[in-house]
Amino acid sequence: MGDVYALLVGIDAYLPPVNALYGCRNDMAAFEQYLTARVGDRLRLATLYDVAATRAAVIDTFRAHLGQAGAGDVALFAYAGHGSEEPAPAAVVAMEPTGRIQTLMVHDCGRRVDGKLVRAIADKELAVLITEVATKGAHTAIILDCCHSGGGTRDPESSVRGWIARPESVDAAERALVAELAAPRPDDDLLPGALDCWPAPPTPHVALAACHSFETAKEHRVGDVTRGAFSVGLVGALETLGTRTTYRSLLNTVRARVSRTAEAQVPELWPLDAGSLGDALFLDGTVTPVPATFTMSHGFDGWELDAGLVHGLRAPVGDDAFVVACTPPGGGRTPAGVARVTTVEIGRSMVEPIGWTPEDVAYAAVITEVPLPPGEVQLDEPADDLDPAVAARVRDAVRAAVASAGANGGPSPHLR
């Protein structure tokens, strides 16, 4: 299995007149945690956040870092920030049905460097970068949490990850700059080769986007932080679905999650054709599975569990915390004791044994309590015309299923 070369870009701190965002760095940090824990020492990571994510830095790092990926490797580009659109360059405007192109807003977009206006990264410029990487044989994946058109939302708690250059909407001091951004860019402002991408078929790669090109991507408060609806759904789905999920099954799960939190936002996948890369395993199957049980052992700073945020654990909230039952090596099914999770990191957690003193050995640990209210299922009484013998068999089958729902056919610590 090859290496995973990942470039994560998250931009909250935009320069006026582009409005700031508040959840993009949080989204990329959460995705970084997932990759760190689930890819391990095969991860080759580069990050560009806020002021570091200039146009030149994104392009240069894409080429230098992801360009190292070859056959058997994975090249992943993930972006959270503003999406935008602008008029297509004059040379290719006839090839664009809408007459506009989609762009990724970099931190210094709208600034002048040596007298030249810094532009956003156009979709066809991204296509050039993808082609340079994918032609070396790497499995190339693109994840975009941004919108490709402007617009508002009826949810007052949400904000939109999109900015459109509209001269009439800004102060007079910024009007000339915004007007220039709103006009078609000169052909020579594009990366060499970008114009050739309009008629050429796309290089094989797979892409997950937060929404369709005519929709907006939303960010909103999740607990104490701001997050993107798409990114929350993506990381949550990855933690749930496991290692053998395809991009298509991932998309369907993410869509369902986003639909519960964001209005008029439908994540999309490219390519959609059956049998295409859309049916490939996520990141070419390079993520490692989560073990059915964990291990509690004594480390430098106390008892610890080899499970953390990416395994679904969360820090205690008041008196509510995750609890694990610990079984010593060769100790059968009888737990030696339980331990309470006290702090949670990316891939490990600190625990506190409750009412017992563990020996200096590694214990198998299984989660027995979670800081969530238990769900309750009630079966109604059988209908009057049901054969009593059939009703008895149903009761016996339910009791047997509950009694054997755990590992090796035993009881489950999660089911009563």
C-alpha positions as CSV (number, residue, x, y, z in Angstrom):
1,M,0.0,0.0,0.0
2,G,1.4,3.4,-1.0
3,D,1.6,6.7,0.7
4,V,-1.1,9.3,1.0
5,Y,0.0,12.8,-0.1
6,A,-2.5,15.3,1.3
7,L,-2.7,19.1,0.9
8,L,-5.3,20.7,3.1
9,V,-6.3,24.3,2.6
10,G,-8.5,26.2,5.0
11,I,-9.2,29.9,4.8
12,D,-11.2,31.9,7.3
13,A,-9.2,35.2,7.3
14,Y,-10.0,36.9,4.0
15,L,-9.1,40.5,3.2
16,P,-11.7,43.1,2.6
17,P,-13.9,43.4,0.6
18,V,-14.2,39.6,0.9
19,N,-16.0,38.7,4.1
20,A,-14.4,36.4,6.7
21,L,-15.5,32.9,7.4
22,Y,-15.3,31.1,10.7
23,G,-15.3,27.3,10.3
24,C,-12.9,26.4,7.4
25,R,-9.8,25.9,9.6
26,N,-11.9,23.9,12.0
27,D,-13.0,21.7,9.2
28,M,-9.5,21.0,7.9
29,A,-8.3,20.4,11.4
30,A,-11.0,17.8,11.9
31,F,-10.1,16.2,8.6
32,E,-6.4,16.3,9.5
33,Q,-7.2,14.4,12.7
34,Y,-9.0,11.8,10.8
35,L,-6.2,11.3,8.3
36,T,-3.5,11.3,11.0
37,A,-5.2,8.6,13.0
38,R,-6.5,6.4,10.1
39,V,-3.6,6.6,7.6
40,G,-0.7,6.7,10.2
41,D,2.9,6.8,9.1
42,R,1.9,6.6,5.4
43,L,0.5,10.1,5.6
44,R,2.5,12.9,3.9
45,L,0.7,16.0,5.0
46,A,1.0,19.6,3.9
47,T,-1.4,22.3,5.2
48,L,-2.0,26.0,4.2
49,Y,-4.2,28.0,6.5
50,D,-5.3,31.6,6.2
51,V,-2.5,34.0,5.4
52,A,-0.3,31.1,4.2
53,A,-2.9,30.1,1.6
54,T,-1.9,32.6,-1.1
55,R,-2.5,31.8,-4.8
56,A,1.2,31.2,-5.4
57,A,1.5,29.0,-2.3
58,V,-1.5,26.8,-3.1
59,I,-0.3,26.3,-6.7
60,D,3.3,25.7,-5.8
61,T,2.5,23.3,-2.9
62,F,0.0,21.4,-5.1
63,R,2.7,20.8,-7.6
64,A,5.7,20.2,-5.3
65,H,3.9,18.2,-2.6
66,L,1.2,16.3,-4.5
67,G,3.4,16.0,-7.4
68,Q,5.5,13.5,-5.5
69,A,2.7,10.9,-5.6
70,G,3.2,8.1,-8.1
71,A,1.6,4.9,-9.1
72,G,0.1,3.2,-6.0
73,D,0.0,6.4,-4.0
74,V,-2.9,8.7,-3.3
75,A,-2.9,12.5,-3.9
76,L,-5.6,14.3,-2.0
77,F,-6.4,18.0,-2.2
78,A,-9.0,19.3,0.3
79,Y,-10.2,22.9,0.4
80,A,-12.5,24.8,2.7
81,G,-13.1,28.5,2.0
82,H,-15.0,30.8,-0.3
83,G,-16.1,29.6,-3.7
84,S,-16.9,32.2,-6.4
85,E,-17.6,32.6,-10.1
86,E,-16.5,35.1,-12.7
87,P,-17.0,35.7,-16.5
88,A,-15.2,33.2,-18.7
89,P,-12.2,34.5,-20.5
90,A,-13.0,35.9,-24.0
91,A,-11.2,33.1,-25.8
92,V,-13.4,30.4,-24.4
93,V,-16.6,32.1,-23.4
94,A,-18.5,30.4,-26.2
95,M,-17.6,27.0,-24.6
96,E,-19.2,27.9,-21.3
97,P,-23.0,27.4,-21.3
98,T,-23.4,30.0,-18.5
99,G,-20.6,32.2,-19.7
100,R,-19.1,32.0,-16.3
101,I,-16.4,29.9,-14.6
102,Q,-16.1,28.7,-11.0
103,T,-13.2,29.6,-8.8
104,L,-11.5,29.0,-5.4
105,M,-10.9,32.2,-3.4
106,V,-7.3,32.3,-2.1
107,H,-6.3,34.5,0.8
108,D,-4.6,37.2,-1.3
109,C,-7.3,37.3,-4.0
110,G,-7.8,41.0,-4.9
111,R,-4.4,42.2,-3.8
112,R,-1.8,43.5,-6.2
113,V,1.7,41.9,-6.4
114,D,4.2,43.9,-8.4
115,G,1.3,45.8,-9.8
116,K,-0.6,42.7,-11.0
117,L,-4.0,41.8,-9.6
118,V,-4.1,38.4,-7.8
119,R,-6.9,36.3,-9.1
120,A,-8.8,33.3,-7.6
121,I,-7.8,29.9,-8.8
122,A,-10.1,29.1,-11.8
123,D,-11.7,25.6,-12.3
124,K,-9.6,25.1,-15.4
125,E,-6.4,26.0,-13.6
126,L,-7.3,23.4,-11.0
127,A,-7.8,21.0,-13.9
128,V,-4.2,21.8,-15.0
129,L,-2.8,21.0,-11.6
130,I,-4.9,17.8,-11.4
131,T,-3.6,16.6,-14.7
132,E,0.0,17.2,-13.7
133,V,-0.5,14.9,-10.7
134,A,-2.9,12.3,-12.0
135,T,-0.8,11.5,-15.1
136,K,1.9,10.2,-12.8
137,G,-0.4,7.4,-11.9
138,A,-1.6,8.4,-8.4
139,H,-5.2,7.9,-7.3
140,T,-6.2,11.6,-7.3
141,A,-9.0,12.9,-5.1
142,I,-10.4,16.4,-4.6
143,I,-12.7,17.5,-1.8
144,L,-14.2,21.0,-1.9
145,D,-16.3,22.6,0.9
146,C,-17.2,25.9,-0.7
147,C,-20.0,27.2,-2.9
148,H,-19.8,28.1,-6.6
149,S,-22.4,30.8,-6.6
150,G,-23.6,33.7,-4.4
151,G,-26.8,33.8,-2.6
152,G,-28.4,34.0,0.8
153,T,-30.1,31.5,3.2
154,R,-33.2,31.6,5.3
155,D,-31.3,30.1,8.3
156,P,-30.1,33.1,10.4
157,E,-27.6,30.9,12.1
158,S,-25.8,29.9,8.9
159,S,-23.5,31.8,6.6
160,V,-22.6,31.1,3.0
161,R,-19.1,30.1,1.8
162,G,-19.3,32.1,-1.3
163,W,-18.3,35.6,-2.5
164,I,-19.2,37.2,-5.8
165,A,-17.6,40.4,-7.0
166,R,-20.4,43.0,-7.2
167,P,-19.1,46.6,-7.5
168,E,-22.4,48.1,-6.6
169,S,-22.3,46.4,-3.2
170,V,-19.1,47.9,-1.9
171,D,-17.8,51.3,-0.8
172,A,-16.6,53.7,-3.4
173,A,-12.9,53.2,-2.3
174,E,-13.1,49.5,-3.2
175,R,-15.4,49.8,-6.2
176,A,-12.7,49.9,-8.9
177,L,-10.9,46.8,-7.4
178,V,-14.1,44.8,-7.3
179,A,-15.1,45.9,-10.8
180,E,-11.8,44.6,-12.1
181,L,-12.4,41.3,-10.3
182,A,-15.9,41.1,-11.8
183,A,-14.6,41.5,-15.3
184,P,-13.2,38.6,-17.5
185,R,-9.5,38.1,-16.7
186,P,-7.0,38.4,-19.5
187,D,-6.0,35.0,-21.0
188,D,-2.5,35.3,-19.8
189,D,-3.7,35.6,-16.2
190,L,-4.5,31.8,-16.3
191,L,-1.9,29.1,-15.7
192,P,-0.3,27.9,-19.0
193,G,-2.4,25.1,-20.4
194,A,-5.7,26.2,-18.7
195,L,-7.3,27.3,-22.0
196,D,-6.5,23.9,-23.5
197,C,-8.6,22.3,-20.7
198,W,-11.9,23.6,-22.1
199,P,-12.2,21.2,-25.1
200,A,-10.1,18.4,-23.6
201,P,-11.6,15.5,-21.7
202,P,-10.9,15.6,-17.9
203,T,-8.0,13.6,-16.5
204,P,-9.2,10.7,-14.4
205,H,-9.8,11.8,-10.8
206,V,-12.6,11.7,-8.3
207,A,-14.1,14.8,-6.7
208,L,-16.6,15.3,-3.8
209,A,-18.1,18.8,-3.6
210,A,-20.2,20.4,-0.9
211,C,-22.9,21.4,-3.4
212,H,-23.9,21.8,-7.0
213,S,-22.5,24.7,-9.0
214,F,-25.7,26.7,-8.6
215,E,-26.0,26.2,-4.9
216,T,-24.4,27.6,-1.8
217,A,-22.4,25.7,0.9
218,K,-23.3,26.6,4.5
219,E,-21.4,26.8,7.7
220,H,-23.0,27.1,11.2
221,R,-22.4,26.5,14.9
222,V,-21.8,22.9,16.0
223,G,-21.4,22.9,19.8
224,D,-18.9,25.6,20.7
225,V,-17.3,26.0,17.2
226,T,-18.3,26.9,13.6
227,R,-18.2,24.1,11.1
228,G,-19.2,23.5,7.5
229,A,-22.3,21.4,7.0
230,F,-20.6,19.3,4.4
231,S,-17.3,18.8,6.3
232,V,-19.2,17.7,9.4
233,G,-21.2,15.3,7.4
234,L,-18.1,14.0,5.6
235,V,-16.0,13.3,8.7
236,G,-18.9,11.9,10.6
237,A,-19.8,9.5,7.7
238,L,-16.2,8.4,7.4
239,E,-16.1,7.5,11.1
240,T,-19.3,5.5,10.8
241,L,-18.9,3.8,7.4
242,G,-15.5,2.2,7.9
243,T,-12.7,1.5,5.5
244,R,-14.5,-0.3,2.7
245,T,-16.8,2.5,1.7
246,T,-16.9,3.8,-1.8
247,Y,-17.1,7.4,-2.8
248,R,-20.7,6.8,-4.0
249,S,-21.8,5.3,-0.8
250,L,-20.0,8.0,1.1
251,L,-21.8,10.7,-1.0
252,N,-25.2,9.2,-0.2
253,T,-24.5,9.2,3.5
254,V,-23.2,12.7,3.5
255,R,-26.1,14.0,1.5
256,A,-28.5,12.6,4.1
257,R,-26.6,14.3,6.9
258,V,-26.3,17.6,5.2
259,S,-30.0,17.6,4.3
260,R,-30.8,17.7,8.1
261,T,-28.7,20.8,8.7
262,A,-28.4,22.9,5.6
263,E,-31.0,24.2,3.2
264,A,-30.7,24.1,-0.6
265,Q,-27.3,22.3,-0.4
266,V,-26.9,18.9,-2.1
267,P,-23.3,17.5,-2.2
268,E,-22.2,16.0,-5.5
269,L,-19.8,13.5,-6.8
270,W,-17.7,13.3,-10.0
271,P,-17.7,11.1,-12.0
272,L,-21.2,9.6,-11.6
273,D,-21.0,6.9,-14.2
274,A,-21.4,3.3,-12.9
275,G,-18.0,1.5,-12.8
276,S,-16.1,4.8,-12.7
277,L,-13.8,6.1,-10.0
278,G,-16.9,7.1,-8.2
279,D,-17.3,3.4,-7.3
280,A,-13.7,3.2,-6.0
281,L,-12.9,2.8,-2.4
282,F,-12.4,6.1,-0.5
283,L,-8.7,7.1,-0.9
284,D,-8.2,3.9,-2.7
285,G,-8.7,1.9,0.5
286,T,-5.7,3.3,2.3
287,V,-7.5,4.1,5.6
288,T,-6.9,1.5,8.3
289,P,-9.9,-0.1,10.1
290,V,-10.9,0.7,13.6
291,P,-10.4,-2.3,15.8
292,A,-13.5,-4.0,17.4
293,T,-11.8,-3.6,20.8
294,F,-9.2,-1.2,22.1
295,T,-6.2,-1.6,24.4
296,M,-5.7,0.1,27.8
297,S,-2.1,0.3,28.9
298,H,0.1,2.3,31.2
299,G,2.0,5.1,29.5
300,F,4.4,7.8,30.5
301,D,1.6,10.0,31.8
302,G,-0.8,7.4,33.1
303,W,-3.3,4.9,31.9
304,E,-4.3,5.5,28.3
305,L,-6.6,4.0,25.6
306,D,-5.5,3.6,22.0
307,A,-8.7,5.3,20.8
308,G,-9.6,8.9,20.4
309,L,-11.6,11.5,18.4
310,V,-11.4,9.6,15.1
311,H,-12.9,6.5,16.8
312,G,-15.9,8.5,18.0
313,L,-14.8,9.3,21.5
314,R,-15.5,12.7,23.0
315,A,-14.3,14.6,26.1
316,P,-16.5,14.3,29.2
317,V,-19.4,16.7,29.6
318,G,-19.9,17.2,33.3
319,D,-20.4,13.8,34.9
320,D,-21.1,12.1,31.6
321,A,-18.2,10.3,30.0
322,F,-17.2,7.2,28.0
323,V,-16.5,4.2,30.2
324,V,-14.6,1.1,29.1
325,A,-14.6,-2.4,30.6
326,C,-11.1,-3.9,30.8
327,T,-10.2,-7.6,30.5
328,P,-6.6,-8.8,31.2
329,P,-4.7,-11.0,28.7
330,G,-6.1,-14.6,28.9
331,G,-8.7,-13.4,31.4
332,G,-11.7,-14.7,29.4
333,R,-14.8,-12.6,29.3
334,T,-14.9,-11.4,32.9
335,P,-13.7,-7.7,33.1
336,A,-11.1,-6.9,35.7
337,G,-12.7,-3.5,36.2
338,V,-13.8,-0.4,34.4
339,A,-12.2,2.9,33.5
340,R,-13.6,6.4,32.8
341,V,-12.3,8.5,29.9
342,T,-11.0,11.8,31.2
343,T,-9.3,13.5,28.2
344,V,-9.6,12.7,24.5
345,E,-6.9,13.4,21.8
346,I,-6.8,12.5,18.1
347,G,-5.9,8.9,18.4
348,R,-5.7,8.2,22.1
349,S,-7.5,9.0,25.4
350,M,-6.5,9.2,29.0
351,V,-8.5,7.0,31.4
352,E,-9.0,6.7,35.1
353,P,-9.6,3.2,36.6
354,I,-12.7,3.3,38.8
355,G,-12.5,1.4,42.1
356,W,-9.6,-0.9,41.2
357,T,-5.8,-0.9,40.7
358,P,-4.8,-2.4,37.3
359,E,-1.7,-4.5,37.0
360,D,1.1,-3.3,34.6
361,V,-0.3,-5.2,31.6
362,A,-2.2,-4.3,28.5
363,Y,-6.0,-4.8,28.9
364,A,-8.5,-5.4,26.2
365,A,-11.1,-2.6,26.5
366,V,-14.6,-2.3,25.2
367,I,-16.9,0.7,25.5
368,T,-19.7,0.0,27.9
369,E,-21.1,3.5,28.6
370,V,-21.4,6.5,26.3
371,P,-22.3,10.1,27.4
372,L,-25.7,9.9,25.6
373,P,-29.2,9.2,26.8
374,P,-30.1,5.5,26.1
375,G,-32.6,4.8,23.4
376,E,-35.6,2.7,24.2
377,V,-37.5,0.4,22.0
378,Q,-41.0,-0.9,23.0
379,L,-42.8,-3.9,21.3
380,D,-46.5,-3.6,21.4
381,E,-48.6,-6.4,22.7
382,P,-49.6,-9.0,20.0
383,A,-52.8,-8.6,18.2
384,D,-55.8,-10.5,19.6
385,D,-56.1,-12.7,16.6
386,L,-52.4,-13.7,16.6
387,D,-51.6,-17.4,17.5
388,P,-50.2,-17.4,21.1
389,A,-47.6,-19.9,20.0
390,V,-46.3,-17.5,17.3
391,A,-46.2,-14.6,19.8
392,A,-44.2,-16.8,22.2
393,R,-41.7,-17.6,19.4
394,V,-41.3,-13.9,18.7
395,R,-40.6,-13.1,22.3
396,D,-38.1,-15.9,22.6
397,A,-36.3,-14.7,19.4
398,V,-36.0,-11.2,20.7
399,R,-34.7,-12.3,24.0
400,A,-32.2,-14.6,22.3
401,A,-31.0,-11.8,20.0
402,V,-30.5,-9.4,22.9
403,A,-28.6,-12.1,24.8
404,S,-26.2,-12.9,21.9
405,A,-25.7,-9.4,20.4
406,G,-22.1,-9.0,21.7
407,A,-18.7,-10.3,20.7
408,N,-18.5,-14.1,20.3
409,G,-22.2,-14.6,20.7
410,G,-22.3,-13.2,24.2
411,P,-24.3,-10.2,25.6
412,S,-23.5,-6.7,24.3
413,P,-22.4,-4.0,26.7
414,H,-24.4,-1.6,24.6
415,L,-27.7,-3.4,24.8
416,R,-30.0,-4.1,27.7
